[in-house]
Amino acid sequence: MYYGTQFYASIQGLRSILSCRSISREVVWRNAQTRDLPITMRDNSVLDLLADLVRINSVNPSYDGGVPEAGIVRYIRQFFTERGIETWEQEVFPNRPNLIARLPGRQPGRRVVFEAHVDTASIIGMSIPPFEPTIADGRLHGRGSCDTKAGVAAMMQALASLKRDRVTPPCEIWFAAAADEEYSFRGVLKLCEGLKADAAVVSEPTEMRAVIASKGVLRWKIRTNGKSAHSSKPHLGVNAINHMAHLILALEADDERLKTKVHPLVGCATANVGVIRGGVQVNFVADACSIEVDRRLLPGETVPEALNEYQSLLNNLKARFPALDAVMDAPMISDEALETAADAAPVRLASSILAELGFDPAPAGVPFGSDASKLSRQGIPSILIGPGSIDQAHAAIEYVDCEQVECACEFYRRFMERFE
């Protein structure tokens, strides 16, 4: 192992490196002749901070091995308290708060919210130690490193650097560390209660693209009901699994309709059957079966419209199979899509800063959902931008590019300094 200060990047990212040089710190490299070793903390760099956050288990409590967010919130609160930055908590669930840090601005009544979630996906299936951050090949590994503790660390460090340098931004800055994004978005919904702001910047792994459009999500259960009987006399029963098979084939055929619904930034609408449950044992005719459907909504689509489309599909199927007894349950999760105007003030500023840092300044879209759509529905022009790729989020080997984390910190600071 040896230490170095040189960034690691492609030719395409060279301008970005030079622009972000001012926030670089020593990082732990991997020597080609040695095995990967845990990162060693020595200073207050954004990578040090990220490593500390990765060490804290904040798997969403709704998943196996999860814990309340109170532990990571305590760390973040101490970080800001030591730097003289005001903080407070919002209780989302018992022992599961949001944490808000505030830096006053020059213009009373104007506010920018920087938000990132602190809960992570489950560690089940990971092939690396989830809470032992390591750097190898210019990437920091560990659960949450990409989604979204890199963004949390970069936003925290950017805000702290303004305080350190005695910079008063044009607008009041809120940094919100939100709970429960990975399961039901309750943290951001709590944050939105009565919230007023002039812009919101939400960190998700966008590879440092300014995202102005993302899909919404609708999840619900469909049940088929049958009649139990002994499997030696199946004609005496009604097999709910067989009826569900008709429904699944109809949903598969409906995918062709969804392919005709296309948005220029996020692509086409999609639907996926992710869970199926049915039957009691092999020698019973199944009297019940259920599926859980995940439908990704495009900007402009509403939840009621989408549900009505599927109710029509069920009605048509019942006309073809009169014995079919199928019922749609109320949605488990419903969240409409994000779409922010390309000429909105936060989008224009984000594009300008990205061009300065050597990144693609063109606004983009992503297929996944986030907390940003809730802030947008609050009337706050919102964008998504953060280090890392969504392909590494929730992965067996989760990691984030160290160079992008450094540059994200610089991006957030410049946005804080310049949004008016």
ChimeraX attribute file (.defattr): number of C-alpha atoms within 10 A of each C-alpha:
attribute: neighborCount
match mode: 1-to-1
recipient: residues
	/A:1	13
	/A:2	9
	/A:3	11
	/A:4	12
	/A:5	12
	/A:6	14
	/A:7	19
	/A:8	15
	/A:9	15
	/A:10	8
	/A:11	9
	/A:12	10
	/A:13	15
	/A:14	16
	/A:15	15
	/A:16	21
	/A:17	23
	/A:18	13
	/A:19	14
	/A:20	22
	/A:21	17
	/A:22	11
	/A:23	15
	/A:24	18
	/A:25	19
	/A:26	17
	/A:27	24
	/A:28	24
	/A:29	21
	/A:30	21
	/A:31	14
	/A:32	10
	/A:33	7
	/A:34	9
	/A:35	9
	/A:36	16
	/A:37	16
	/A:38	15
	/A:39	21
	/A:40	13
	/A:41	15
	/A:42	10
	/A:43	12
	/A:44	11
	/A:45	18
	/A:46	26
	/A:47	27
	/A:48	20
	/A:49	21
	/A:50	26
	/A:51	26
	/A:52	19
	/A:53	25
	/A:54	26
	/A:55	17
	/A:56	17
	/A:57	22
	/A:58	26
	/A:59	23
	/A:60	23
	/A:61	19
	/A:62	15
	/A:63	15
	/A:64	12
	/A:65	13
	/A:66	17
	/A:67	18
	/A:68	21
	/A:69	29
	/A:70	19
	/A:71	15
	/A:72	23
	/A:73	23
	/A:74	12
	/A:75	14
	/A:76	22
	/A:77	19
	/A:78	14
	/A:79	16
	/A:80	20
	/A:81	13
	/A:82	8
	/A:83	12
	/A:84	13
	/A:85	17
	/A:86	14
	/A:87	18
	/A:88	12
	/A:89	16
	/A:90	16
	/A:91	15
	/A:92	18
	/A:93	15
	/A:94	9
	/A:95	13
	/A:96	24
	/A:97	24
	/A:98	26
	/A:99	25
	/A:100	23
	/A:101	23
	/A:102	18
	/A:103	21
	/A:104	18
	/A:105	20
	/A:106	12
	/A:107	13
	/A:108	10
	/A:109	11
	/A:110	18
	/A:111	24
	/A:112	26
	/A:113	26
	/A:114	26
	/A:115	26
	/A:116	30
	/A:117	28
	/A:118	30
	/A:119	29
	/A:120	29
	/A:121	22
	/A:122	22
	/A:123	23
	/A:124	13
	/A:125	10
	/A:126	15
	/A:127	11
	/A:128	16
	/A:129	14
	/A:130	22
	/A:131	20
	/A:132	17
	/A:133	25
	/A:134	23
	/A:135	24
	/A:136	21
	/A:137	13
	/A:138	20
	/A:139	21
	/A:140	27
	/A:141	28
	/A:142	28
	/A:143	34
	/A:144	34
	/A:145	33
	/A:146	34
	/A:147	31
	/A:148	26
	/A:149	31
	/A:150	36
	/A:151	33
	/A:152	33
	/A:153	27
	/A:154	29
	/A:155	31
	/A:156	25
	/A:157	26
	/A:158	24
	/A:159	27
	/A:160	20
	/A:161	17
	/A:162	17
	/A:163	18
	/A:164	11
	/A:165	8
	/A:166	9
	/A:167	14
	/A:168	17
	/A:169	23
	/A:170	19
	/A:171	25
	/A:172	22
	/A:173	23
	/A:174	22
	/A:175	23
	/A:176	28
	/A:177	29
	/A:178	29
	/A:179	34
	/A:180	27
	/A:181	21
	/A:182	22
	/A:183	16
	/A:184	15
	/A:185	18
	/A:186	18
	/A:187	28
	/A:188	26
	/A:189	19
	/A:190	18
	/A:191	22
	/A:192	17
	/A:193	9
	/A:194	7
	/A:195	14
	/A:196	16
	/A:197	21
	/A:198	19
	/A:199	25
	/A:200	23
	/A:201	29
	/A:202	27
	/A:203	29
	/A:204	32
	/A:205	24
	/A:206	20
	/A:207	19
	/A:208	23
	/A:209	23
	/A:210	25
	/A:211	28
	/A:212	26
	/A:213	30
	/A:214	30
	/A:215	30
	/A:216	25
	/A:217	22
	/A:218	20
	/A:219	20
	/A:220	17
	/A:221	18
	/A:222	19
	/A:223	23
	/A:224	24
	/A:225	22
	/A:226	22
	/A:227	15
	/A:228	19
	/A:229	18
	/A:230	14
	/A:231	15
	/A:232	10
	/A:233	11
	/A:234	16
	/A:235	11
	/A:236	13
	/A:237	17
	/A:238	20
	/A:239	25
	/A:240	25
	/A:241	23
	/A:242	16
	/A:243	22
	/A:244	24
	/A:245	13
	/A:246	14
	/A:247	22
	/A:248	15
	/A:249	10
	/A:250	15
	/A:251	18
	/A:252	14
	/A:253	11
	/A:254	15
	/A:255	14
	/A:256	11
	/A:257	12
	/A:258	16
	/A:259	12
	/A:260	11
	/A:261	14
	/A:262	13
	/A:263	16
	/A:264	9
	/A:265	19
	/A:266	20
	/A:267	17
	/A:268	18
	/A:269	22
	/A:270	20
	/A:271	18
	/A:272	15
	/A:273	15
	/A:274	10
	/A:275	11
	/A:276	15
	/A:277	12
	/A:278	18
	/A:279	17
	/A:280	13
	/A:281	9
	/A:282	9
	/A:283	13
	/A:284	18
	/A:285	26
	/A:286	26
	/A:287	19
	/A:288	23
	/A:289	23
	/A:290	21
	/A:291	19
	/A:292	20
	/A:293	20
	/A:294	18
	/A:295	22
	/A:296	27
	/A:297	30
	/A:298	26
	/A:299	20
	/A:300	13
	/A:301	16
	/A:302	16
	/A:303	18
	/A:304	9
	/A:305	10
	/A:306	14
	/A:307	17
	/A:308	11
	/A:309	11
	/A:310	14
	/A:311	15
	/A:312	11
	/A:313	15
	/A:314	21
	/A:315	15
	/A:316	12
	/A:317	18
	/A:318	15
	/A:319	10
	/A:320	10
	/A:321	12
	/A:322	9
	/A:323	12
	/A:324	23
	/A:325	17
	/A:326	23
	/A:327	14
	/A:328	17
	/A:329	12
	/A:330	12
	/A:331	15
	/A:332	12
	/A:333	13
	/A:334	20
	/A:335	21
	/A:336	22
	/A:337	27
	/A:338	30
	/A:339	23
	/A:340	20
	/A:341	15
	/A:342	16
	/A:343	10
	/A:344	14
	/A:345	15
	/A:346	25
	/A:347	24
	/A:348	16
	/A:349	18
	/A:350	25
	/A:351	19
	/A:352	16
	/A:353	18
	/A:354	20
	/A:355	15
	/A:356	16
	/A:357	22
	/A:358	18
	/A:359	21
	/A:360	16
	/A:361	20
	/A:362	16
	/A:363	21
	/A:364	20
	/A:365	21
	/A:366	19
	/A:367	21
	/A:368	16
	/A:369	20
	/A:370	26
	/A:371	26
	/A:372	28
	/A:373	27
	/A:374	20
	/A:375	27
	/A:376	19
	/A:377	15
	/A:378	17
	/A:379	13
	/A:380	22
	/A:381	25
	/A:382	33
	/A:383	32
	/A:384	30
	/A:385	23
	/A:386	32
	/A:387	30
	/A:388	29
	/A:389	18
	/A:390	20
	/A:391	12
	/A:392	19
	/A:393	22
	/A:394	21
	/A:395	21
	/A:396	17
	/A:397	16
	/A:398	25
	/A:399	28
	/A:400	28
	/A:401	23
	/A:402	26
	/A:403	24
	/A:404	25
	/A:405	30
	/A:406	27
	/A:407	28
	/A:408	29
	/A:409	26
	/A:410	25
	/A:411	24
	/A:412	24
	/A:413	21
	/A:414	17
	/A:415	19
	/A:416	27
	/A:417	19
	/A:418	12
	/A:419	18
	/A:420	20
